[in-house]
Amino acid sequence: MDAATLWKRYRDWLYYHEELEVYVDISRMSVEPDLIDHLTPRFEKAFQDMAKLEQGAIANPDEDRMVGHYWLRDPDLAPTPEIRQEVIDTLAKIEAFVGQVHSGQLHPPGGDRFTDILSVGIGGSALGPQFVADALAPLDAPLAIHFIDNSDPAGIDRTLGQLGDRLSTTLVFIISKSGGTPETRNGMIEVQAAFAQAGLDFSKQAVAITGVDSKLDRQAQSEGWLSRLPMADWVGGRTSELSAVGLPAAALQGIDIRAMLAGAKAMDAATRVADLKTNPAALLALAWYAAGKGQGEKDMVILPYKDSLLLFSRYLQQLVMESLGKERDLDGNIVHQGIAVYGNKGSTDQHAYVQQLRDGVPNFFATFIEVLRDRPGDSIEIERGVTCGDYLSGFLQGTRQALFDNQRDSITITVPEVSPYYVGVLIALYERAVGLYASLVNVNAYHQPGVEAGKKAAATVLSLQQKAMAVLKESNKPMSLEELALAAGAPDQVETLYRILRHLHANGRGITLVGNLGRPSSLQVSAV
Ligand SMILES: O=P(O)(O)OC[C@H]1O[C@](O)(CO)[C@@H](O)[C@@H]1O
């Protein structure tokens, strides 16, 4: 394509929202006019689907739930006065709680002020708060945040070690919509044990953020925890950052949550427009469709050229992959849908995997996130007339060009700055794009049946471990793996058993393994 044609194409496709000061450029994506014609009726349906969802339709038929994250930033859109009031009351409760913590009215038993937050949660109950903290928390945040988002003992120790003596002034958030996620439960029990060991009263420093009347909610109530903040049934984990999941921690760190909500609300309005070329989320959905032929054939590589947006790709990974990665479509057909998402940040990635993006397997499209303002205040010149920020900007343009020259497509999203408002804008933009794309490819974006399989299998493994240990304690002679599996009632689970025993052995957990560890059939196992 010659320069004049490309420049025309750029101008034809460029989306700019004057009030929001946000640009979306899909001119470097191969979108054929035929595709637009083909998708126009589907987009009409997608816009209608989103309108129905915002009006309170059951958008998640499997779970018989409404999907209402849009109401969080504009309660007037809520489908009933009760939900509207629920949103307003929860925000008021969050702000009152934050005010009391900041003023010291709510304080730990052993100090005047809380100094830290320890946020325990996983998936949607962690990724939003992590992204927002990394993007926006000021260096002198009133409270510093730490996360436990896994069942990894060493990871938990590391986080607790970082807190050290400040555990006595740490506010603990246990965040789980369902209130029953094992990793979060495990993290909570570990933290409770650390409190007990330090002679501290966990309940005086703990806050439950969970669905009303969940197991966690009931526990917090019966143990008299410091506070309980409600998660609405109609907010999904991966769209919960602007709910009680993300707002309390953000506000405690001194982040302007009203600005985050305002940014999301403004982007919601911009993406409500039922017209493909003037709706930035629809443009993204169209570009994704064009790249992967509506079947996720190309991965989405997110390249924010700003350090503070580093975790955006991890956040989007859940939002996009848990929403779109589905075996069946809404009619029950097997479709194996999804778009793989990964990314890090530019220009750092230019010295890592951009080599493959430029020259290697062409199985992706890139999304550049450009931030116009380099830093608050002026920059020094690195060379005559050139700043560090000019370099970053040049690297972005250069990589975009180099990819295009080698037939690698890219989208560019441009925002003026990284601020609470624009984090809200970006979250809302992608939430809507995912909703629209899901409608284009006819999948339910709001359930996650696939996650259950791994959870069930893990429960089976732990149950086998308990049975095997019980058998070993009863037995007075060493057994082979096959004998033990048979005695534990799982003759076809020898490999699983071998791996369980190897792990127990490595941790000195009451078994002896004699034989060659690399030759399972040589092993004899007994209880210590
Ligand atoms: O907030 P919860 O209920 O603990 O769930 C955490 C995460 O687990 C999932 O349900 C998947 O297992 C996610 O969808 C969710 O964000």
The ligand as an SDF file (V2000), in Angstrom:
LIG
                    3D

 16 16  0  0  0  0  0  0  0  0999 V2000
  -14.3430  -14.4010   43.7710 O   0  0  0  0  0  0  0  0  0  0  0  0
  -14.3170  -15.8890   43.7850 P   0  0  0  0  0  0  0  0  0  0  0  0
  -15.6970  -16.4790   43.9110 O   0  0  0  0  0  0  0  0  0  0  0  0
  -13.4130  -16.4070   44.8420 O   0  0  0  0  0  0  0  0  0  0  0  0
  -13.8010  -16.3910   42.3950 O   0  0  0  0  0  0  0  0  0  0  0  0
  -12.5060  -16.0950   41.9440 C   0  0  0  0  0  0  0  0  0  0  0  0
  -12.3420  -16.4400   40.4980 C   0  0  0  0  0  0  0  0  0  0  0  0
  -12.5990  -17.8050   40.2920 O   0  0  0  0  0  0  0  0  0  0  0  0
  -13.3230  -17.9950   39.0860 C   0  0  0  0  0  0  0  0  0  0  0  0
  -14.6350  -18.2830   39.4290 O   0  0  0  0  0  0  0  0  0  0  0  0
  -12.7800  -19.0870   38.2560 C   0  0  0  0  0  0  0  0  0  0  0  0
  -12.5020  -20.1960   39.0220 O   0  0  0  0  0  0  0  0  0  0  0  0
  -13.2340  -16.6480   38.4020 C   0  0  0  0  0  0  0  0  0  0  0  0
  -14.2290  -16.4670   37.4870 O   0  0  0  0  0  0  0  0  0  0  0  0
  -13.2610  -15.7370   39.5580 C   0  0  0  0  0  0  0  0  0  0  0  0
  -12.8370  -14.4520   39.2230 O   0  0  0  0  0  0  0  0  0  0  0  0
  1  2  2  0
  2  3  1  0
  2  4  1  0
  2  5  1  0
  5  6  1  0
  6  7  1  0
  7  8  1  0
  7 15  1  0
  8  9  1  0
  9 10  1  0
  9 11  1  0
  9 13  1  0
 11 12  1  0
 13 14  1  0
 13 15  1  0
 15 16  1  0
M  END
$$$$
